[in-house]
């Protein structure tokens, strides 16, 4: 019996070989530096999230806190808080790495990079 072909109005699915061939894999140049900016290029320097205002530091009940404003909110941040999860005072993907009350410093982390704000 001959193959009837695709039914009128239906689009046939691609074959497994067509699907595999359409997916890019690997890098064009596997020996190029990661990031493609050059072998000795430094990573881009991280800066505070846009709109974040660092106003001060306090110690409350022995716990250091940073006074901040962000996105229409005002409040305090504590070490370990994560934006989008435990506080609306930071954007998602950011976290509080450290707060130094004596030096007036707030250190935030995004991924593996960190940035420190000073009063």
C-alpha positions in Angstrom: 0.0 0.0 0.0 1.4 3.4 -0.9 2.0 6.2 1.7 -1.1 8.4 1.6 1.0 11.5 2.4 0.0 14.3 4.8 -3.7 14.8 5.4 -5.1 18.0 3.9 -4.7 20.9 6.3 -2.2 19.2 8.6 1.5 20.0 8.8 3.8 17.0 9.2 6.1 16.9 12.2 9.8 17.2 11.5 11.9 14.1 11.6 14.3 13.5 14.6 17.2 14.2 12.3 15.7 17.6 11.3 15.2 18.5 15.0 18.8 17.6 15.9 20.2 19.5 13.0 18.3 22.7 13.9 19.8 22.9 17.4 23.1 24.7 17.7 25.6 23.0 19.9 29.0 24.0 21.2 30.9 27.2 20.4 31.9 28.4 17.0 35.5 28.7 18.2 36.1 26.3 21.1 39.5 27.8 21.8 38.2 31.4 22.1 38.2 33.0 25.6 35.0 32.5 27.5 32.9 35.7 27.1 34.6 36.5 23.8 36.0 39.9 25.1 39.6 38.9 24.8 42.0 36.8 26.9 43.0 39.4 29.4 39.7 41.3 29.6 38.3 41.9 33.1 34.7 41.2 33.8 32.3 44.2 33.8 32.3 46.0 37.1 29.1 45.5 39.1 27.2 48.6 40.3 24.3 49.1 42.7 20.9 48.2 41.3 19.3 51.3 39.6 17.0 53.1 41.9 18.6 51.7 45.1 19.4 54.5 47.7 21.7 53.5 50.6 20.8 55.9 53.5 22.6 54.5 56.5 23.3 51.6 58.9 22.0 50.8 62.4 22.4 47.9 64.9 19.1 46.7 66.1 19.1 44.1 68.9 22.7 43.3 68.0 21.9 42.7 64.4 23.4 45.1 61.7 20.8 46.6 59.3 21.1 48.9 56.3 18.6 51.6 55.7 17.6 51.7 52.0 15.0 52.9 49.6 14.0 51.0 46.4 11.1 50.9 44.1 8.9 53.2 46.3 9.7 51.2 49.4 11.7 52.3 52.4 13.0 50.0 55.1 15.9 48.0 56.4 17.9 45.1 55.0 19.7 42.3 56.9 22.5 40.0 55.9 21.1 37.1 53.9 18.0 38.7 52.6 17.3 38.1 48.9 15.5 40.3 46.5 12.3 39.0 45.1 12.2 36.3 47.8 12.6 37.8 51.3 12.4 41.5 50.6 11.0 44.0 48.1 13.9 46.3 48.9 16.2 44.5 46.4 15.6 43.4 42.8 15.4 39.7 42.1 18.8 38.0 41.9 20.4 40.3 44.5 21.2 39.5 48.1 22.8 41.2 51.1 26.3 39.8 51.6 27.4 42.0 54.6 26.7 45.1 56.6 29.5 46.9 58.4 28.0 49.3 60.9 31.3 50.8 62.1 32.5 51.6 58.5 29.1 52.5 57.1 29.2 49.9 54.4 26.6 47.7 52.7 27.8 44.9 50.4 25.4 43.4 47.9 25.9 40.3 45.7 24.5 39.4 42.4 25.6 35.9 41.3 29.4 35.7 42.0 30.0 39.4 41.9 29.6 41.9 44.7 29.4 45.6 45.1 29.9 47.7 48.2 28.2 51.0 49.0 29.7 53.4 51.5 28.2 56.3 53.4 
